[in-house]
Amino acid sequence: MSDTVNRRDFLTAGAAAAAGTLAFQGGLYAQGASSINVGIIGCGGRGSGALRDVLDADKETRVAAICDLDEGKAKATYRNLKDKQSNRLIASEDNVFSGLDGFKKLLELPQVNYVILATPPGFRPYHLEAAVNAGKNIFTEKPVAVDVAGIRKCLEVFKKAQAKGLKIAAGTQRRHEAGYIEIMKRMHDGQFGDILSGRVYWNGTTPWDYSDKRKPEMSDVQYQLMNWYHFMWLCGDHIVEQHVHNLDVANWAMQATPTEVSGMGGRSNRKVGDPNHVGNIFDHFALEYTYPNGVIVQSYCRQIDGCENNVSESFVGTKGKTFTASNVYIANGK
């Protein structure tokens, strides 16, 4: 990528990287390896879920190393595996790492041929780069970046992964849900005609918040790492961290990325006070994305309690309309 990025290049790259649609290439085994030996970086809710999924997917998969910023969380993950799935664990206590540089030690292990990246998204581009440099196949949670610098890095890293023949899969799960796959096939086959407009939503409730659990001895950085969802440098705001799924569906449906965007957002119901304590993300956005063919897709996301929730996507075509919502789809109103 050149040192200068025009508006269209930024919007295109931003939509692709923020949506986590870097790549999916068949096969997860490393060359010459007979099994998938996983190293997990980030043992929170998403990391633990991704680890369960990969163990369920192939009975030969083994856990070769564990890492989390929090030493207690990394060790708890190890103990849980040892107690409940010891036959799937080849990691020893020496292969349990923690701290900001723990991921480097995990990536140095030759027995690890597949890594799960599930730390707060602000770290993702750098962990992704390190994993590719170490020659690992990767599952990365979404989003893969939270800012322009991170997006640029991810696009460069993807090219390097391709050159090395490494595999990268991202956590945009709707791409693998039966209902979405079917409705997209129908859309792209022309069942609904030319798409005239679309609307995508992630309107939900306020997420978890640890602001009341801050200890007096914590520095601002320590606290923000614990309560990462509420700080833009770590999560990218919920339009990137959560609404990314719906935006990815829009790009999938349109088979393109936007050329223009305009919108608004704000912070009306979040806690008030010192932003180093309560956070700085918004709680609502409303945007219009314009695609290369001139079609406008309206985008809404909100995290406010006590309102009507809606997590879905809909598109109107010249021959009919579609509605999708996590493994449920309605075509032509039926």
Residue pairs with C-beta under 8 A, 6 or more apart in sequence:
1 9
1 13
1 152
1 155
1 156
5 13
5 148
5 152
8 259
10 148
11 257
11 258
11 259
11 260
11 261
12 257
12 258
12 259
13 151
13 152
13 155
14 148
14 151
15 247
15 251
15 257
15 258
16 22
16 155
16 251
16 257
17 143
17 144
17 145
17 150
17 151
17 154
17 155
18 143
18 144
18 145
18 151
18 236
18 240
18 244
18 247
19 142
19 143
19 172
19 244
19 247
19 248
19 251
20 140
20 141
20 142
20 143
20 144
20 170
20 171
20 172
20 244
20 248
21 170
21 172
21 175
21 248
21 251
22 140
22 144
22 154
22 158
22 168
22 170
23 158
23 161
23 162
23 167
23 168
23 169
23 170
24 167
24 168
24 169
24 170
24 175
25 167
25 168
26 167
27 167
28 36
28 114
28 137
28 167
28 169
29 35
29 36
29 113
29 137
30 113
30 114
30 135
30 136
30 137
31 165
33 113
34 60
35 60
35 61
35 62
36 54
36 58
36 60
36 61
36 62
36 113
36 114
37 61
37 62
37 63
37 64
37 90
37 111
37 112
37 113
37 114
38 51
38 54
38 55
38 61
38 62
38 63
38 64
38 65
38 112
38 114
38 115
38 116
39 63
39 64
39 65
39 66
39 67
39 106
39 107
39 109
39 112
39 114
39 115
39 116
39 136
40 47
40 50
40 51
40 63
40 65
40 66
40 67
40 77
40 115
40 116
40 118
41 47
41 67
41 68
41 102
41 103
41 106
41 115
41 116
41 117
41 118
41 119
41 127
42 67
42 68
42 69
42 116
42 117
42 118
42 119
42 120
42 141
43 66
43 67
43 68
43 70
43 73
43 74
43 76
43 77
43 118
44 68
44 73
44 118
46 118
46 141
46 171
47 68
47 116
47 118
47 119
47 141
48 77
50 116
50 118
50 139
50 141
50 171
51 63
51 77
51 116
54 61
54 114
54 116
54 139
55 61
55 63
55 85
55 88
61 88
62 88
62 89
62 90
63 81
63 88
63 89
63 90
63 91
64 90
64 91
64 95
64 109
64 111
64 112
65 91
65 95
65 96
65 97
65 106
65 109
65 111
65 112
66 74
66 77
66 78
66 81
66 91
66 95
66 96
66 97
66 106
67 74
67 96
67 97
67 98
67 102
67 103
67 105
67 106
68 74
68 77
68 98
68 102
69 98
69 99
69 100
69 102
69 119
69 225
70 98
71 98
71 99
73 98
74 96
74 97
74 98
74 102
75 96
75 98
78 89
78 91
78 93
78 96
81 88
81 89
81 91
82 89
90 111
95 106
95 109
97 103
97 105
97 106
103 119
103 127
103 130
104 130
106 112
106 115
107 115
107 130
107 131
107 134
107 136
108 134
112 136
113 136
113 137
114 136
114 137
114 138
114 139
115 131
115 136
115 137
115 138
115 139
116 139
116 141
117 124
117 127
117 128
117 131
117 138
117 139
117 140
117 141
118 141
119 127
120 225
120 228
120 229
120 234
120 235
121 141
121 142
121 143
121 144
121 145
121 146
121 234
121 235
121 236
121 240
121 241
122 146
122 150
122 228
122 233
122 234
122 235
122 236
123 234
124 140
124 141
124 143
124 144
124 145
124 146
124 150
124 154
125 144
125 145
125 149
125 150
125 151
125 153
125 154
125 157
126 153
128 138
128 140
128 144
128 153
128 154
128 157
128 168
129 153
129 157
131 138
132 138
132 157
132 160
132 161
132 164
132 166
133 160
135 164
135 166
136 166
137 166
137 167
137 168
138 161
138 166
138 167
138 168
138 169
139 168
139 169
139 170
139 171
140 168
140 169
140 170
140 171
141 170
141 171
142 170
142 171
142 172
142 241
142 244
142 245
142 248
143 236
143 240
143 241
143 244
144 150
144 154
144 170
145 151
145 153
145 154
145 236
146 232
146 233
146 234
146 235
146 236
146 240
147 233
147 236
158 168
161 167
161 168
172 244
172 245
172 248
173 245
174 180
174 245
174 248
174 249
174 252
174 326
175 181
175 248
175 252
177 326
177 327
178 327
179 324
179 326
179 327
179 328
179 329
180 249
180 252
180 324
180 327
180 329
182 329
183 322
183 324
183 329
183 331
184 252
184 253
186 192
186 322
186 331
187 195
187 253
187 315
187 317
187 322
188 255
190 319
191 319
191 320
191 331
192 315
192 317
192 318
192 319
192 320
192 321
192 322
192 331
192 332
193 317
193 318
193 319
193 320
194 317
194 318
195 253
195 254
195 295
195 315
195 316
195 317
196 295
196 316
196 317
196 318
197 295
197 296
197 297
197 298
197 315
197 316
198 250
198 253
198 254
198 295
198 296
198 297
198 298
198 313
198 314
198 315
198 316
199 297
199 298
199 299
199 300
199 313
199 314
199 315
200 243
200 246
200 247
200 249
200 250
200 297
200 298
200 299
200 300
200 312
200 313
200 314
201 246
201 299
201 300
201 301
201 310
201 311
201 312
201 313
202 238
202 242
202 243
202 245
202 246
202 300
202 301
202 302
202 310
202 311
203 300
203 301
203 302
203 307
203 308
203 309
203 310
203 311
204 242
204 302
204 303
204 309
204 311
205 303
205 304
205 305
205 309
206 269
206 270
206 283
206 303
206 304
206 305
207 229
207 238
207 242
207 303
208 229
209 227
209 229
209 230
209 271
209 279
210 226
210 227
211 227
211 230
211 271
211 277
211 278
211 279
213 226
214 223
214 226
214 227
214 277
218 226
220 276
223 276
223 277
224 231
224 233
224 234
224 276
225 234
227 279
228 234
228 235
229 235
229 238
229 241
229 279
229 281
230 270
230 278
230 279
230 280
230 281
231 279
231 280
231 281
232 280
232 281
235 241
235 281
237 281
237 282
238 281
238 282
238 283
238 301
238 303
239 265
239 282
239 285
239 301
242 301
242 303
243 285
243 299
243 301
246 299
246 301
246 311
246 312
246 313
247 289
247 299
249 313
249 324
250 289
250 297
250 299
250 313
251 257
251 258
253 313
253 315
254 291
254 293
254 295
254 297
256 291
256 292
256 293
257 291
258 289
258 290
258 291
258 297
259 290
259 291
259 292
260 289
260 290
261 287
261 288
261 289
261 290
262 287
262 288
263 285
263 286
263 287
263 288
263 299
264 285
264 286
264 287
265 282
265 284
265 285
265 286
265 287
266 282
266 283
266 284
267 280
267 281
267 282
267 283
268 283
268 284
268 304
269 283
269 304
269 305
270 278
270 279
270 281
270 282
270 283
271 278
271 279
272 278
283 302
283 303
283 304
284 301
284 302
284 303
284 304
285 299
285 300
285 301
285 302
286 298
286 299
286 300
287 298
287 299
287 300
288 296
288 297
288 298
288 299
289 296
289 297
289 298
289 299
290 296
291 297
300 310
311 325
311 326
312 323
312 324
312 325
313 323
313 324
313 325
314 321
314 322
314 323
314 324
315 321
315 322
319 332
320 331
320 332
320 333
321 332
321 333
322 329
322 330
322 331
323 329
323 330
